[in-house]
Amino acid sequence: MSKRYLLAIDQGGSGSRAVIYDPDGQVRGYGYRPVGRVYPQPGWVEQRPAAIARSVAEAIQEALGRAGVRGNELLACGITSQRDTVFAWHATSGRPIGNAIAWQDLRTAPMVAALDQTPLGPQRRERLGQFPGAYAGAMHMAWRMQHDAAFRRAAERGVLRVSLAAGWIVRALGQPCEHALDHSLLQAMTVYDPRRRALWDEWIDALNLPRAALPVARPTIHHFGDLAVDGAMVPVLAMITDQQSALFGYDCRAPGQAAATHGTASFVNAVIGSSPPLQGICKTYLAWEIAGVATYALEADMTTTGAAANWLRELGLVRRVTDLDRHAARVSDSGGVVFVPALNGLGVPSEDRSARGAIFGLALGVDVGHIARAFYEAIGFQLVDILATMKAEAGITVEELRVGGGLAASDLACQIQADLSGVTLVRAADTETTARGVALLAGIGAGVWSQESLPPLIDERARRFVPRLSPAERSVHNERWQKAIERVRGWVKV
């Protein structure tokens, strides 16, 4: 049989996806397996490496079955994965060494605070392209060097290997060519300087991390190894982080093009170009490198969006998250209600983890519809703040925003975001943009496409949401939002 299909693996914090694409860039098969978490004590969140590998293998088999494709028909594979969750294994046997500390884990917060007082403290954000908080992989590894005897012994004996899920998948389910990750994934371990394109040695030494255990940096399109799939060995020709893969999958590749993905939290990513801007509040990522050319991107987060929708459901305000749409559509406006969903702090530009959520403007006559609409407006207001920050830090003006993820399925939510931001939103019919991005990259590596001949995402099935409010109307709404933001900042001590 001829090899003509591409396998994309998207390993995330809550589940593993496998998608089969044909040479036209169309989905032929899809597989998904949820992954669990382990909570050894309050504030600690871990994942079992063997369970992650098993979930990927099962998702691949499901995708192959649905596509009617055999392993020997796969031309290449691309892998994108969650960030910050670092997996460890023995270099020779490949056996996992303990559980991976997940990005939601908070155990390293005291270590992060202590580093503020060191000479490297003020340099962290600029050197790493982001501030390495308690979520960061480097902090997890530093904690394990101090408290995990098996991890430390393996490091001392030179047999420790560490990587994000993408690297672990190749080791667990196949054969790596070398211990490597692409630039974006290595940066996501918070040990790599994206501007200088090298490991930050002083930081690694300060945290007592074993350099020999770390992967080397390689281009995004590269032969990373081979995956055993259905009796065949499939070359892994692309690796990239999940958010940057989604950006590529949204067909955002030129400066000023941007995308927003709404999940548990929401992320906005914008392409900057071949030169990174001065470091600001937004994360600066070396998003991908193709044919020797690096592309940088800015990333900003809204800390709680999908999680806030679930919180409203858990309160009993609605029976299902999808009911928010129906209730919000019943009212013409939010009735003066402002909902700040800072349930675990504020993201860009406030970057205030001590902020907490609040609902303002409650009065007799306010009902669930006003609160639901205020929640949708909160996403739009945060988008306004993020786009303004990106313009200030990198000089880019976003005129069209590609959107996806759970909350983007709502026409009303998308229209409200367009109205409040003054930016046209475009929602593609294909929602698996993260898998699509790494599939396109693997396809370039396999010679299926060139960068100039990639199949387009946006077609006649895409939905466009054009702003309807005037600048003056948007300004009035935004003033009320800013007043609410000031009231929730610094609410708790962290």
N, C-alpha and C positions, 0 to 999 in steps of 0.2 A: 504494500500500500504506500502511496506517496505521502510524504510529510507535508501537511498544509495547514494545520491548525496551531493556534497559540494558546498557551495556558497562562492565566493570570492568577496569582495567589495574593489575597488581601487578608493578612492576619492582624486582627484588631483586638482591643482589650476585652470586648464582650463576645467576639465570635470570629470564626475563620471562614472566608469565602474563597471559592475557586470558580473561575469563569472560563469557558472555552470560546474563543473567537475564531471566525473564519477569515479568509484573505480579504474580504470586503469590510472587515471590522465589525461584523454583526455577531451578536451573542448566539451561540449554538447550544450551550449548556451551562447550568448554574448549580452550585452546591454550597450548602451552608451548615456549619455546626457551631452551636454556642460553646463558649468556654467559661468555666467557673473561676471563682476566686477563693482564696483561703484567707481567713481572718484570725491569725494566731492570738491577737489581743486587740483591744480598741485602738483604732488609728493605724493598725498594721494591715497591709493588703498584699497578698502574694499570689503567684500563679505557678502551677506545676509544669515544668518543661515537658514531661512525657505527655501530659494531657494536651498541651498546645500542639505538639507534633502529631498526635493521634487525630486531633480535630481537623488538621490540615489534610492528612491522608484520607480521612473519610469524606471531607468536602470534595476532594479531587475525584474520588470514585463516584460520588453522586453526580458531579458535573459531567464526567465522561459518560455515565449511563444515560443521562438526559439528552446528551448530544449525540449518542450513538457513535462515539469516537473511541478508538483504541489508543493505547499509549504509543504504539509505533507510528501513529499518524500525527503526533505532536512534533512540530518543527522546533519550538523553543518555549521557554518559560520565563516569566518575569515575576519578581516577588516584591511586594510592598508590605510594610508592617508598622505596627504601633511603635511609638518612640519611648525612650526613657526606661522601659522595662528591660533590664539586663539579665540575660541568661548565662549560666556558667557551666562548663563541662571539662572533663579530663581530656587532655590533648590526644592521648593514645587510645583510650577505650571509647571515648565519646559519651561516657555516662554523665548524666547531669550531676552537678554538685549543688545540692540544696534547691530550694524554690527561688524563683525570680521575684524580686521586690517590684511591685507594680507602681505605675506612676501616681496612683491615688494615695500611696502610702505616705504617712506624715512623720515617721520615726526619726528622720534626719533633721527635723526643724532646728533643734538646738545646735547641731553642727553647722548649719547654714548661718545661724546668728553669730556663732563664734568666729566664723571666717570674716565677718565684717570688720573685725579688729586687726586683721593680718595685712601685710603689705600688698597681697594679691587681691584683697577684698574689693577695692575700687576698680580694678581692672577687669573683673569677671564678665560684665555685660559686653564690653567692647571686644574682648578677646574671644568669647564664645558665641557672640551674636545673640545672646539672650542671657537673662539672669538665671543662674542655676539654683533654683529653689529646692524645697524638700522633695519635689517630684523627680529631680534630675538623676540620671543614671550614674554620673560620677559620684554623687553623694551616696547613692545606694552601695556602690562598690567600696567606697571609703568606710562605710559602716560595717560592711561584711569583713573587711580586712581587720577591723577591731574586734568584732563580736562573733564571727563565724569561723570556728577553728578549722573546719574542712576546707573552706575557701582560702584561708590564710596559708595552710600547709601546702595546698596545691600551688599557690603563688610562689612560695619559698622554694618549692622543688622544681619550678619551671614548667609545670604540666597544666597550669590553669589556662583556659581559653574563655573569653567573655565576648558577647555580641548581643545585638538586638535580635528579635524574633526571626528576621530574615536570614541572618547568618546561622542561627540555631536550626532552622528548618532544613537548610542544605546539609548541615552536619548530621542531623537526625534521620533524614529521609533520602540521603544521597551521598555524594562525594564532592567536597569542595576542592577547587584547584589550589587554593591557598586560603589562609585566614584573612578575609578581606570583606569590606563593606564599601558602598559608594560614599562619596563625600557627604551627602545629606544625612545618611544613616549614622556615619561616624560622628558628624556634628551633633546628631540627636543623642549621642551618648554623653554629651557635654564634656568632651576632652579635646575637641578639635577646633582650631581657629580657622573660620571660613575665609577670612581676608588674606591670611598668610598661607592658607592651604597646607597646614601642618598641625601635628599634635602640639598642644601647649605644654611643653616639658616642665616648666616651673610649677604649673598647676598640678600636673600628674605627680610630681615629686612631693608637693606640699600635702597631697591627700594620701601619699604612700601607696599609690596604685602601681601594680606590676605592669610595666610597659610591654613586656614580652607577651602578656596575655591579651593585649589589645589588637584589634584588626588593623590592617593597613588600608589606606585610602585608594580607591580605584574610580575610574569614570563610571557614570551611570550605566552606560552600555558597555558591557565587559563580560567575558566568560568567567563567571564566578564559580562554576562547578556544574555537576550533573545531578538531576533528581531522578530517583527510581520511581517510575510511574507505570503501573500495569505491565510490568515485565520489560519495559524499555527504559533507556537512560536518556533523559531529556535535558539538553543544555540550558542552564540558567544564564540568560544573556542580558538581564537588566535587574537592578535593585534600586529602590528609592523609598523615602519616607512616605507615610500615608497622605499627609496634607499636600506635599509637593507633587505626589503622583496625581492627586485629584486636580490640582491646578493644571498639570499637563493634559489630563483627561478631559478637562473643560475646554480644551483648545485655547488656553491662555498661554501664549509663548512670546508675545511682543510686549515691550514696555508699556505700562498703563492698563494692560488687560488684567482683569481680576475676577475672583470667584469667591463665593461664600458657601460654606457647607454647614448645615444645621443638624447637629446630633444632640447628644447629651449636653455638650457645650457647642458653641458656634465659632467657626474660624473664618477669617477673611484673609485671603492671600492675594498679593498683587505682584506682577512681574516688574522688576526694576531694570534688568539688562545685564550687561557684562561687567559692570563695576558696582560694587556695593556702596551705599551711602554711608555717611557718618552714623554711628550707632545712636539710636534713640530709644524710645520705649518699645516700639515694635521689634519683634524678633527679625533678625537678618539671616536668611538661609542661603547657602549655596544650593540652590534648588536642584539643579542637574548640570552635568557636563556631557556634552555630545561633540565628538570630533574635535576635542581639544578646546572647545569654547564653553566657558562657564556662564550660567545664567543665575542671577541672584533674584531673590524675592523677599518681600516683607510679609510678615504674618502677625495678625492681631487676633485676640480672642474675646469672646463674650463668655464669661465664666459659666453662666447657668441659663440655658434656654430650654432644651428638651427636658432637662431635669426639673426645671420650674413647672413645666406643663404637667409632668408626672406628679409633682407636689400638689398642684391644684386638684388633681384627680384623687390623690390620697387623702386630702382634706374633705373630700366628698362634695366639692363644688360642682364637679361634673362626674359622670359615671365612666366615661372614656375620654382620652385625650382628644380624640377626633370630635367630641361634642363641643369643644371650645369654638370650633369654626361656626357651628350652627348658632350658638349663643351670641357670638360676636357679630354675626350677620344680622341679628334682630334689631340692633341699635345703630343709629347713624353716626354716633360718636361715643367717646368714653365717658361722657357726662361729667367731665372735670376730674375723673379718676386718673391717677398716675401710679403705675405698678413698677417698682424697681426690683427686678428679680435677682438681687445680689445675695443669694442664699449661701454662697461661700465666697463672698467678696466681689469686687469689681475688677474687670480686666482693663484693657486699653480704652481710654488713655489714663484713667484714674490709677490703675494698678494698686488698688487698695484692698488687701485681703482682710482688713479689719472692718470693712463695710458689711452691712447686713440688709436683707430685703425688707421692703415696706410697701404698703399700699396707702396712698394719700388721697384726700378728697372724698372720703366716704360720707354719705349723707342719706337721709330718708329718700327712697326712690331709686337708689343705686341697686342694681341687681347683678346677677352673674354675667349678663351680656356686657355690661360696662367694664367689669373686671377682665373678662376674656379679651375684649377689644384693647383695653389698656395693656394687657400682656403682649399682644401683637405689636402695639405701638412701641413698647419698650425695645423690641428687637430693632425696629426702625430707627429709634433714637440712638441706640448704641452703634448702629451702622453709620449714622451721621458723624458721630464722634470719631470712629475709627477711620473713615475716609478722610476726614479733616486732618487727623494726625498723620496719616500716610502722605498727604499732600505737603504738610509742613516739614516732614522729615526727609522726603525723597523727591519732592517737587513734581509728583505725578498727579494727574487729574483722571479719575475713573469716570468714564461716561457711560459705561455699560457693565453690568455685573451679572455673571453667570451664577445661578443658585441651584442648590440641591440639598438633599437630606430630608428628614422626616417633616419638619415644620414648613419646608418649601413646597410641600404637596398642597398646601392651602392657597387657593387663588387669592383669598382675602388678605392673608398674611403677606403675600408677595406684593399685592397692590398697595397695602399700607406702607411697606418698606420703600417702594418706589415713590409714593407720595411724599413721605417725610424726608427722604434723602435727595430727591430731585434727580435720581439716577434710574435709567431704564433697567429693569431686571429681565433676564432671559432664563427660562427653565426648559432644559432639554428633556426629550422623551426618555432617553437612556439615563437612568439614575445611578448606575454603577460606575461613576466617573473615576473612582480611585483605582479599581481594577482595570478600567479602560486605559488609564494613563500608563501603567506599567506594561500592559499588553502592547500598546503602540510602541513603547521604547524597545521591548523585546523584538517586535516585528521589524523595527529599523535595524537592530543588530543582526537579525536573520536574513535581511535583504528583501523582506516582503514589501516594505515601503521605504522611500526616502523621506527626509524631513519635509520636502516640498510636496509629497504625494500622499500624505496621511488622509484617511477617510474623515470627513467632517462630522462633528457631533450635532451641530445645529442644522435642522432641516425643516420641512413644512410642518412637522409635528411639534416643534418647539412653541412655547407660549411666551409672549412678550407682555410686560407690564410697564406702561408708560406713565410717568408722573402726571398728576392732575392738579396738585396744589400749586399756588403761586409762591414765589420766594417769601413774600410777606406773611402768608398763611403758615408756611413752614416755620418761620422765625417765631411766631407766637406760640406754636406748639412746643418748640424746642426750649423756649425760656422757662416754661413750666417744668420740663424735664430736668433742666439744670438746677432749678430750685430744689427739686426732690433729691437729686444726687448729693447736693451739699448737706442735706439733712441725714443721710445714711452713712456718710464717710466717718471712719474712726469710731464706729459704734462699739466695738469690742477690742480688748487688748490681745494682740497676737504676738 
